[in-house]
Amino acid sequence: MLFLRMLNIQDNLVNRRQLQRGGKAQKFVDSECIRKMDMYTPFRTGVLKSSPTTQSKIGNGQIQQNTPYARRWYYTQANFTDAPRRGCKWFDRMKNNHRDEILQGVAKIVGGKGK
């Protein structure tokens, strides 16, 4: 089982902006991370790629990928010549490439200013 933790937000900011677990902002972050992670996740039969959608509860701040080989694919270097974006550490690579977009979306939801 592979648990991927979301972005951590300070408690005082959470209370002030109503960013608590299960809130609109957390649901947005979870669903956007799953959606954007899709293009980075290894694909053979589609089970690993679709597992966050079927196994994660949107809004709780965790993405679950509970497949027998999720951990192995996440930490083992792999080369997918037909799909060069797909490979190991797909959540980390998605986060590095799309963090600012996701945070701007959260800012719009909670009425803050994006970068």
C-alpha positions as CSV (number, residue, x, y, z in Angstrom):
1,M,0.0,0.0,0.0
2,L,1.3,3.4,-0.9
3,F,0.1,6.5,0.9
4,L,1.0,9.9,-0.5
5,R,0.6,12.9,1.8
6,M,-0.7,16.2,0.6
7,L,0.7,19.6,1.2
8,N,0.9,20.5,4.9
9,I,-0.7,23.8,5.9
10,Q,-0.2,25.6,9.2
11,D,-3.0,25.3,11.8
12,N,-3.8,29.0,12.3
13,L,-4.1,29.5,8.5
14,V,-6.3,26.4,8.3
15,N,-8.8,27.9,10.9
16,R,-8.7,31.4,9.4
17,R,-9.3,30.2,5.8
18,Q,-11.5,27.2,6.6
19,L,-9.0,24.8,5.0
20,Q,-9.8,21.9,7.3
21,R,-9.7,18.3,6.2
22,G,-12.9,17.6,4.2
23,G,-13.3,21.2,3.3
24,K,-13.6,22.6,-0.2
25,A,-9.9,23.5,-0.5
26,Q,-8.8,20.0,0.6
27,K,-11.2,18.3,-1.8
28,F,-9.8,20.5,-4.6
29,V,-6.2,19.7,-3.7
30,D,-6.9,15.9,-3.5
31,S,-8.8,15.8,-6.8
32,E,-6.3,18.0,-8.7
33,C,-3.4,15.9,-7.4
34,I,-5.1,12.7,-8.6
35,R,-5.9,14.3,-11.9
36,K,-2.5,15.7,-12.6
37,M,-0.7,12.6,-11.3
38,D,-2.4,10.5,-13.9
39,M,0.0,11.4,-16.7
40,Y,3.0,10.4,-14.5
41,T,1.7,7.1,-13.2
42,P,3.1,3.9,-14.8
43,F,0.5,2.2,-17.0
44,R,0.2,-1.4,-18.1
45,T,-3.3,-2.6,-17.4
46,G,-4.6,0.6,-15.8
47,V,-5.1,-0.7,-12.3
48,L,-2.3,1.4,-10.7
49,K,-3.4,4.5,-12.6
50,S,-7.0,4.2,-11.6
51,S,-6.4,3.1,-8.0
52,P,-6.3,6.7,-6.5
53,T,-9.7,7.4,-7.9
54,T,-11.3,4.1,-6.5
55,Q,-9.3,3.8,-3.2
56,S,-8.9,7.4,-2.0
57,K,-11.5,9.4,-0.1
58,I,-11.4,12.9,-1.6
59,G,-11.0,15.5,1.1
60,N,-9.0,13.5,3.7
61,G,-5.6,14.7,2.5
62,Q,-4.2,11.3,1.5
63,I,-4.1,9.5,-1.9
64,Q,-4.1,5.7,-1.6
65,Q,-2.7,3.4,-4.2
66,N,-3.2,-0.1,-2.8
67,T,-2.0,-2.4,-5.5
68,P,0.5,-5.3,-5.0
69,Y,3.2,-3.4,-7.0
70,A,2.5,0.2,-6.2
71,R,5.5,0.5,-3.8
72,R,7.8,-1.3,-6.1
73,W,7.0,1.0,-9.1
74,Y,7.1,4.1,-6.9
75,Y,10.6,3.5,-5.6
76,T,12.3,1.5,-8.5
77,Q,13.7,3.4,-11.4
78,A,12.0,2.5,-14.6
79,N,12.2,3.7,-18.2
80,F,9.0,3.9,-20.2
81,T,10.2,4.8,-23.7
82,D,6.6,5.0,-25.2
83,A,5.5,7.4,-22.4
84,P,8.5,9.3,-21.0
85,R,6.5,11.1,-18.3
86,R,5.5,7.9,-16.7
87,G,7.9,6.4,-14.1
88,C,8.9,6.2,-10.5
89,K,8.0,8.8,-7.9
90,W,5.1,10.0,-9.9
91,F,3.5,12.0,-7.0
92,D,6.8,13.9,-6.3
93,R,7.3,14.7,-10.0
94,M,3.7,15.9,-10.3
95,K,4.0,18.0,-7.2
96,N,7.2,19.6,-8.5
97,N,5.6,20.4,-11.9
98,H,2.1,21.5,-10.8
99,R,2.4,22.8,-7.2
100,D,1.9,26.4,-8.1
101,E,-1.2,25.7,-10.3
102,I,-2.8,23.7,-7.5
103,L,-2.0,26.4,-4.9
104,Q,-3.5,29.1,-7.2
105,G,-6.7,27.1,-7.5
106,V,-6.8,26.8,-3.7
107,A,-6.3,30.6,-3.4
108,K,-9.3,31.2,-5.7
109,I,-11.5,28.9,-3.6
110,V,-10.6,30.4,-0.2
111,G,-10.5,34.0,-1.4
112,G,-6.7,34.4,-1.1
113,K,-4.1,35.8,-3.4
114,G,-2.2,33.4,-5.6
115,K,1.4,33.9,-6.5
